[in-house]
Amino acid sequence: MAERKFALAKLLAKAPDRIHYVEHFETNPRRVMEAACRLGLEGVVSKKRDSPYKAGRQASWVKSKCRLTDNFPIIAFVEKLGAKPRRVASFYLGRRERGKLLYGGKIESGYTWDEAQEIREALDPFIRKDSPLDEEIDKPKATWVEPVVEAEIDYRSKTDAGLVRHGSFKGLRDDLATVDIPRPPAPSLRVRKEAPEQPHGNRYAAPQNMLQLLPEAVAPTADVLEAYWRKVGPKALKYVARRPLKLVRHVGSRIFYHKQKLPPIPDDVHTLTIEKREGGAGLRVWVDSVDGLVALSRGLEAIELHPWNATIDDIETPDQVVLDLDPGTGIEMAFVVETALRVREVMEDIGLSLGRRRPAEKATTSWRR
């Protein structure tokens, strides 16, 4: 190819301006792609250096398409007809340009059924009667919403009109910030509606808050959980009080082990700042009352609590051991019970007690079945 390019460059040295010689690049292909995508190009076509030019489709030619990612406010959705629970079939994006909110395109791919339900739940508190756009569009099937929930969208490029092409849903933003869109003054005394405060139970979970999804888990309601904690809470506090807690949360349609940032902490739930092994500070929650247990379920949507084996007074010194014995495929409950009883015998033989602390060993062993 080098000889061919050299001959071509020499031939076109005095060519008219309407004929351009195209240089070739010998560099990191990632840098070339990044530059092309920054320029808003659809992609790059490349070819093996030593391969000949042949007509037709050839494996020596490679077409690499740009995929861009950005956040867009959701301005409307189309309901999935007959879906129970409710889900979106698609949704419409907005884009901000020179102080105006304009139509940005339609998204109908990239999300699962559960995510379609999650999007619907996140948008529900913000439904409005009219379009939030500054320039109206004809979308008769649209349910309009305040442009306060933003979606991360992966797309190939934008049209001349500014609409995303081949857009795909990547996730919802981790916050619900009210967006103040400048609007022309209305000719009447109508006051522009502000985005309503999101009620409890209509939240969504950001992907970065999910340590592990539990798709088969069953979540009790907040009322059922409160009744449970009011009944067993006094005894449960013996094992969970004043201990940092790992939470399993039920938010929207998803159940997951929570990580990173938490929503606002209820008054009856306390926090502890710790130093992480990987560096930086981390926040952990703990409770010391039945009201705190209830607040975890109602305020933080926690359906399971996993306590540390150390208390907040000395998080580096565990004072109990928990052996979690569960039945499963090929493991009958009778075998689990027999194992638990045998464990109790062994631990008593080595001087450990069950359910209470012995000052000499400072150790407590709890077992469940």
N, C-alpha and C positions, 0 to 999 in steps of 0.2 A: 504494500500500500504506500510506503514511503516514497518509492520511485514514482508511482502514479501521481501522488499528491504534488511532488516536486515538479513534474512535467506540467501538471494542470496549472499550478501557480505561475509558472513561467509563461504559459500560453495566455493566461488571463491578465498578465501584468499591464497591458495597455487596453483592456476591454472597456467598453462604455460603462457609465455609472450604473446603468440598470442591470448589469451582470455583476454578481458578487462572488468572490472566492470565499469559501467557508473553511476556516481553520479547524483542525482537529485538536482534541484535548487528550493529553496523557497525564491524568491526575487521578486522585481519589474519586471514584464515581459518586460517593455520598456527597462530596462537596459540589459536584456538578448538579446533582439532583436538588440539593438545598438551594443553590443559586437559581435554578430554573423555577422552583416553586415560589421563591420570594418574588420573582418577576411576574408571577401570576400565569405562567405557562402551564399547558396541560400535561406536559411531560417531556421526556427526552428519548430519542431514538438513537441507539448505539449499535456498533458493528465490530466484530472481531477484526483486529488490525490486519492479519495475514490472509483473510478470506476474500475470494474474488467476488465481483459483482455478478449476480445472476438474477434472471427474471423470476417472478413468482415469490411465494412465501418461503423464506429460508430461516433455518435455525440460527444462522450467524448474525441475524438482526434481532435486536432486543428492544422492545418498547417498554419503557418505565414511566408509569403515570404518577403524577403528583397526588398526594393525599394531604389535604390541609385540615387543621383542627381549630375551632374557635367556639366561643360561647355566644348564643343567641337567645333573646327573650322569646318565650312561647306566647303567642298572641291569641291562639284559638286551637280547638281540637275538634275532631270528628268522632262521635261516639260509635263504638262497635255495637251494632244493633243486636239486641237480645242477649248480650253478654251479662252473665251473673257470676261473680260480682262485675261491676262496670269496668270497662277497659276502653282505651282509646284505639281507634283504628288507624288514625294518623293525626298529625298536628302541624300547625302553621307557625313559621318563624317570623320574627320581626328583625329589622336592622336599623341602626341609628345613623342618620346622615344629616349633617348640618343642622342639628337641633330638632330633627323630625324623626318620627317613628314610621318606618316604611315596611312594606311587605318584603319578606326575605326568602320565601320558598316553603315547600311542603316536605315533611319527613314521614315516611311510611315503612321504614325498615331499620334494622339494627337493634330491636328490642324484643324480648321474650314476652309471653303472655303475662307472666308475673310483673315484668317491668311495665307493660302496658297498663296494668292495674295500678301500679305505683305512680305512674305519671298522672293517671286520672285522679287519684287521691290527692296528689300534690296540687293539682289545679282546681279542685272542687271549691275551696274557699274563695277563689278569686273570679268566679264566673260573673259576667256582666251582660247587660242587654245589648249593648252596641259595640261597634268596633273601636279599639283603642288607637287605630292608625290615623295618621294625619292626612293620608290620601286613601280614600275608600277603595276597596276591591270587592268584587262580586264572588262571595263564597256562601251560597245558600245553606250548605250543610254544616257550617261552622258554628260552634259554641264559643263565643268570645270570652276572653279572660283578661284580667289586668296583666300587663307585661312585667311581672315581678319574679316569675320562676324562669330561670335560665337553664338551657340545655347545652351540653357540650356536643358539638356536631363534627363529624368527620366528613369531608366532602372533597370532590375532585377539583372543582374550579367554580367560578361564578360567571353567570351570563352577563351580557352587556347591560342588562337591566338591574344587575346586582343580586340576582337570585342564585342560591347555591345549586350546584349541579351534582347529581348522584350523592345526595346527603345521606348519612347514616347516623343514628343515635348512638352516643357513647355513654351518656349518663347525665343526671341532674346535678346542678351545682350544690355545694354543701351548705348554702344559706338561702334565705328567702328575703332579700333586701328589696324594699319598696323603691321603685325607680321613678324619679320625678321627671316626666317627659314634658318639655315646654309645649304648650298648646295655645292656639290663638284664642282671644277672649270670645266667649259665647255671646250671641246677640240677646240672650235671655238671662234670667237670674238663676239659671241652673248651675249648681255647684258641682265641680268635677269630683267624682267619687274617688276616695282614696282606697287603696287596697286594704281589705278588712284584716283584722288580726286572725291568724290561723288558729282554729280551735284545736283542743286536745284530740288526738286520735286521727287527725288528717295530716300527718307528717310523712316525710319520706326519708329514706336513709341514703346518705352519700356512700358510694363504693369504698371510699377510703376509711369509712368507719366500720367496715365489715371484716373482722379477722377470719371468721369462718361461717359460711352459710349453713343453716340447718333446714333444708327444704322439706324434710318429712316430719318436722316437729309440730306439735299441736300446742296452741296458745290459749290459756284460759282468759276470760274477760277480766277487766280491772275490778269489777264488782266481786267476781268469784275469788280473785286473789286477795282482795281486802278481807273478805269473810274468812279466808284461810289463815291469813296472818293474824287476824284478831283472835282466832281460836288457838293456833299453835305458836304464835309469836313469843309469848313468855318463855316457853321451853326452847324455842329455836334460838333465842338470844344467847343461850348458854354456849352455843357453838359458832355464832356469827357476829355477836356484838363486839365492837371495837377491833374488828379485823378488816383490813383492806379487802374489797370485794371485786371479783370479776363478774361482769354482768352478761347475761343472755337477754337480748332485747327483742321485742316484737314491734316493729315499726312499719306501718303500711301493710304490705303483703309479705314482708320478709322477717324471718327469725334468724338471728345471728349472734355470735360472740362479738361484743363491741370492742373497738380499739380507738385510740386517739381522742379527739375532742368530743366532749359531752354537751348536751343541751343544758339550759339553765338548771342549776341544782336546787331542789326544794329545800325549804327551811329546816326540815327535820332530818336532812341528810348532810353529813359532815364530809369534809375533804382533807386529804393529806397529800402534801407535796413530797415526792421521793426523787432520788437521783437514779436515773436509769443506768444500767450496765453499759449500754452503747453510747452514753453521754446525754446530757441535757436533763431537764426536769420533767417529771410526769405527775399527773394528778390522779389520785385514787379516792374512791368514796367509801365511807363506813357509816354505820348506824349504831345507836345504843338504846333504841326504844322500839316499841311496836309501831308507833306513829312513823318512825323512820322506815320500817319495813314496808308499810303501806305507801309511803311517799315514793319509794323506789318503784313500786308497780304503777302508781298513778302518774307520777311526775316524770319518771325516766323510762316508763314502759318496760321495766325489767321483769321478766317472767321466771328467771332462774338466777340464784345467787351462788357464786363459788368463792367461799372465803379462803383467805390465806391461812396457813397454819402457824402464823405469828400474829401478834397483836400490834396495834399502832404504837404501843409503848416501847416495843423493841422488835422492829420488823426483821432484824437479822438473826433473831433467835426463835426458831419454831418451838412451840410448846405443846403441839399435838400432831398426830399422824392420822390421816384418813385413808382407810382402805376401801375402795369402791368396788364392790362385788356385784356384777350384773349378770342376769340370765341372758341367753342369746341362742343363736342357731346351734343346736347340738349341746347346749348347756341348760339343763332343766333347773327349775327353781329349787328342787330338793337337793341337788348337788351344791347350789349356791349356799343354801342354809347350812348344809353339812360342812362346807369349807369355812364359813363364818364361825361356826362353833369350834372348829379345829384351830382356827387362828386365835380365838380367845384363849384356848387352853395353852397354846404355845406362848402367847404374850404374857399370860399370868405366870408361866413357868420362869420367864426371864425377868420378872419383877415389874412388868408394866400393867397398869390398871386400865379398865374400860370406863370411859365416861367421867372420870374425875382425875384431878391432878395429884400426883404424889410428890411432895416437896423434895424428896431426895433425888429423884430422877428428873423432875420438872418436865414430865412427858405425859401426854394423855393420848390414848388411842380410841378413836371412835369407829364403829363399824355399822354399816347399814345393809339392809336387804330389801 
